[in-house]
Amino acid sequence: MAPQVELQRVPEPAAESDILREQLDYLIEHTAQNAQCGCAECQRYLKVRAALIEIFAEPQARVVEIGQLAKAA
């Protein structure tokens, strides 16, 4: 009779949203404790923050000359 071998259990991969939240929490905590010391983690925080806050930015006003309006009509 062949010896029984116990199969290793492979954990399920974590949900991507959970990983992103964990990373964001880490970056927020790091910058809160270190007052944005300028390290690589602080730079990552600033990049992520800019991307997340971008949707709340005021749209840039477009300057349109009156001649262009007449052509568009």
C-alpha positions in Angstrom: 0.0 0.0 0.0 1.4 3.4 -1.0 2.0 6.0 1.7 -0.6 8.7 2.0 0.6 12.2 1.2 -1.2 15.2 2.6 -1.8 17.8 -0.1 -0.7 21.3 0.8 -3.4 23.8 1.1 -3.0 26.8 -1.2 -4.7 29.9 0.1 -7.1 31.8 -2.1 -5.6 34.9 -3.6 -6.6 38.1 -1.9 -9.1 40.4 -3.6 -7.4 43.2 -5.5 -9.6 45.9 -3.7 -8.5 44.5 -0.3 -4.8 44.8 -1.4 -5.3 48.4 -2.6 -7.1 49.4 0.6 -4.3 47.9 2.7 -1.6 49.7 0.7 -3.5 53.0 0.9 -3.9 52.6 4.7 -0.2 51.9 5.0 0.7 55.0 3.0 -1.7 57.2 5.0 -0.3 55.9 8.3 3.3 56.4 7.1 2.8 60.0 6.1 0.8 60.8 9.2 3.6 59.4 11.4 6.5 60.9 9.5 5.0 64.2 8.3 5.9 63.5 4.7 9.6 62.9 5.1 10.2 62.7 1.4 11.0 59.0 1.2 9.8 56.6 -1.5 6.6 55.8 0.5 5.8 59.5 0.8 6.3 60.0 -2.9 4.0 57.0 -3.6 1.4 58.6 -1.3 1.5 61.9 -3.2 1.1 60.1 -6.5 -1.9 58.0 -5.3 -3.5 61.0 -3.6 -3.2 63.1 -6.7 -4.9 60.3 -8.8 -7.7 59.9 -6.3 -8.3 63.6 -5.8 -8.2 64.4 -9.5 -11.9 63.7 -10.0 -12.7 66.6 -7.5 -10.5 69.1 -9.3 -12.2 72.1 -11.0 -12.3 71.7 -14.8 -10.0 73.9 -16.6 -11.8 76.9 -18.3 -11.4 77.0 -22.1 -10.8 80.3 -23.8 -12.8 80.5 -27.0 -12.5 83.4 -29.3 -15.7 84.9 -30.8 -14.5 84.1 -34.3 -14.4 80.4 -33.4 -18.0 80.5 -32.1 -19.2 81.9 -35.4 -17.4 79.1 -37.4 -18.9 76.5 -35.1 -22.5 77.7 -35.8 
